[in-house]
Amino acid sequence: MTNATEGRLRLTILGGYLGSGKTTWLRHQLHQKQYGRVHVIVNEAAGIPVDDALLRAADELTVLAGQCVCCEGQESLRQTLLRLCDERSRISDPSQRLEGIVLETSGLADPAAIITLVQDHPILARQIVITEIIVIVDALNARNQLRQETLSRAQIEAADRLILTKTEAADTRKIAELSATLSVLAPGAAQSATIFGSAAALPDIQESTQLISLPQLDGAKAAPIRPAQLDLGDAPDWTGFTVWLSALLHARGDEIVRVKGVVRTTAGRLLVQTVRKSVQSPEILPEPEEPCDTDNSIAVFGRGFTQANLEASFRQFSS
């Protein structure tokens, strides 16, 4: 730590597009105690928090759900950061003070807006230093995201460090092309790869490695990605739900960027996650200490549909 940061609370911003693997990576880092005594802030753009159940290794945890903290949810983030600074200042023993904050942003967040929030506030600028912006990059889906989404490019351009995930399932040549393209978009950012949170090797970039052809995007052609929430009821039919979800992704997979939620079944609490048309294997979650009122709910992120569309589709399919 330099003299410029001495005494201030270190803030790490963890970004990445929807479904890139931010929580998986962070969970591994927390178990390895990479951040010391840390407070994790989890931002969920939808009103259904899920990721907090996977981050039990954090010393302290705050969930900000229902708004993205880079825009509508800025005030909630500002107040949370001010509270943490105030609580830390009341502890006289430095060895007992909070060492850092990790902000896991929603997949829709632009890290640049969060930097501005901290730097423009007279108290936060004195109390907090942003030490690193880490952006997780999905090696399977980043090629299309970079071609289609200005937000994906903005996240990468803001990064100090880029971590490629899902490389075990991607073609080596395409990973090299992605890595080379990332070096152009964020030339100052270090790159590495992980598989389920553990370090992995990146392929070498050769002189013959081609860059991904990226069209000019002005951000005005695509409708914004929005979250919608679906209540599955007290006792959802797991088989019926999975058939409906498969049909939905088959019919509108290009419009649906991300699906996530927890469904209670006879096998336990199952974490459901999709990235576009790819459905991840459900993960059994532990029972919470207190009843969770967001079980049997899912959040759907995408464009071209409304909350009413989603509810009508589910009702028609499950009736």
TORZAKOL-175803 format. One record per residue (C-alpha): y, z, x; residue in three letters. Coordinates in steps of 0.05 Angstrom, whole numbers, plus 5000, padded with zeros to 4 digits. Layout:
# TORZAKOL-175803
YZXALA/...
END
This chain:
# TORZAKOL-175803
500050005000MET/506849825028THR/513050265027ASN/515749844971ALA/510050044926THR/509250764950GLU/509151254892GLY/509050734837ARG/503350604789LEU/499349994807ARG/498249484751LEU/492948944754THR/493448404701ILE/486748094684LEU/487447434648GLY/483246834630GLY/481946374572TYR/477946584511LEU/470646714529GLY/471546644604SER/467947294620GLY/473647784633LYS/470148394604THR/463548254640THR/467148204706TRP/471448824694LEU/465549244670ARG/462149104737HIS/468349294776GLN/469049954738LEU/461850144751HIS/463150004825GLN/469450444823LYS/473649884851GLN/480150144819TYR/479650884833GLY/482451324777ARG/484350784728VAL/486950704658HIS/484450064624VAL/488649744570ILE/484749244528VAL/488648754487ASN/485148414429GLU/489147884393ALA/484847994331ALA/484648654294GLY/477348774312ILE/476749114379PRO/470048974413VAL/471048984488ASP/472649734491ASP/465249874475ALA/463449524540LEU/468349894585LEU/465950614580ARG/466350694655ALA/473950714653ALA/477051394665ASP/481851274607GLU/482150714555LEU/487350454507THR/486049884457VAL/491749464431LEU/488949044376ALA/491848564325GLY/497248234368GLN/497547894435CYS/501648324484VAL/505047724515CYS/508747574450CYS/508247944383GLU/505048554415GLY/510048654471GLN/513049284441GLU/506149614436SER/504849464509LEU/511649704530ARG/510750374494GLN/503750454523THR/506150334594LEU/512050814584LEU/507351354558ARG/502751284618LEU/508551324666CYS/511151944631ASP/504352284631GLU/503352134704ARG/510152414723SER/508353084691ARG/502353194738ILE/504753554801SER/498453464841ASP/498352744868PRO/490752764876SER/490052844801GLN/494852294781ARG/492851634752LEU/492151124809GLU/492550474771GLY/492450084706ILE/488249474691VAL/490849064633LEU/485448614604GLU/489548114565THR/487147724505SER/484747024518GLY/491246774488LEU/495947134535ALA/500646824586ASP/501047314645PRO/508047074662ALA/510847394598ALA/507748064616ILE/510748044686ILE/517547924654THR/516548504607LEU/515348984665VAL/520548714713GLN/526148684661ASP/525249414638HIS/529549914676PRO/524250464675ILE/517950054682LEU/520749664740ALA/521750314779ARG/515150634758GLN/510250054760ILE/508549534812VAL/504448924792ILE/499548874849THR/495248284828GLU/494247774773ILE/486947584768ILE/484947004724VAL/477646884704ILE/475746154700VAL/469745924659ASP/466245404703ALA/462645104642LEU/468745004598ASN/474845004643ALA/474744244653ARG/476044114579ASN/480744714573GLN/485144454629LEU/485343764597ARG/487044024528GLN/490644694532GLU/497344824564THR/495845574560LEU/489745494605SER/493945164658ARG/499445684651ALA/494446244662GLN/491745934725ILE/498545764753GLU/500546504748ALA/494446754786ALA/494047114852ASP/486447074850ARG/481846604811LEU/474646814797ILE/469846284772LEU/464446524724THR/458046204696LYS/457145794760THR/449645894755GLU/449545444694ALA/454444904719ALA/453244284761ASP/455044404835THR/459143764840ARG/463143944779LYS/464444644805ILE/467144344870ALA/471643874830GLU/474144464788LEU/475344874851SER/479244304883ALA/483444214820THR/484844964817LEU/487344934889SER/492444414866VAL/494644804804LEU/494945474841ALA/495145324915PRO/496646044934GLY/491046354895ALA/484646584929ALA/478246334896GLN/471446664889SER/465546644841ALA/461347154805THR/454847154765ILE/454847714713PHE/459948084755GLY/456448024822SER/459247594878ALA/456646884884ALA/458146294931ALA/462645714915LEU/460745014938PRO/464644714996ASP/470244224979ILE/469243575017GLN/474343025030GLU/470542604979SER/471143144925THR/475042854866GLN/480143234826LEU/479543304750ILE/484042804716SER/489043204676LEU/493442874623PRO/500743064614GLN/501243604561LEU/507643794527ASP/504644354484GLY/507044034419ALA/501043614401LYS/495944164389ALA/496644694335ALA/496745404363PRO/490345794367ILE/490246364316ARG/485246924302PRO/482047014233ALA/477747604213GLN/471447594169LEU/468448214136ASP/460848114131LEU/459848694083GLY/456049344091ASP/449149044101ALA/449648324125PRO/443547884126ASP/442747744200TRP/438647114190THR/443446834139GLY/449447004183PHE/446546644243THR/444846024202VAL/451946014175TRP/454946104244LEU/450645544272SER/452845084216ALA/460145274225LEU/459945124300LEU/456244474288HIS/461344244238ALA/467744504270ARG/465844704341GLY/471544314372ASP/476544714330GLU/473345394340ILE/474745654410VAL/471746354406ARG/467746804359VAL/466447534373LYS/464448154335GLY/459248694324VAL/453848634270VAL/449249204250ARG/442048994244THR/435149324242THR/434949194318ALA/441549574328GLY/448849404338ARG/449048694363LEU/454948404400LEU/455947674377VAL/459947204421GLN/460946454424THR/465245994467VAL/466445354428ARG/459445104409LYS/455745544458SER/452746174428VAL/451346734477GLN/445047164469SER/446847774427PRO/447448424466GLU/445149094438ILE/450849594441LEU/450050354444PRO/451550764383GLU/458751024386PRO/460151764385GLU/463951674319GLU/462751164264PRO/466050494279CYS/469550184220ASP/469949494253THR/462449394254ASP/460048814211ASN/466548434224SER/467647824267ILE/473947504295ALA/474346744297VAL/479546424344PHE/481345704333GLY/485745204299ARG/485344754237GLY/482845294189PHE/485445894152THR/482946584136GLN/481646344065ALA/477645744090ASN/473146194131LEU/471946694075GLU/470346144025ALA/465445814073SER/461746464086PHE/461446654012ARG/458945963992GLN/453645964046PHE/451246684035SER/451146663959SER/
END
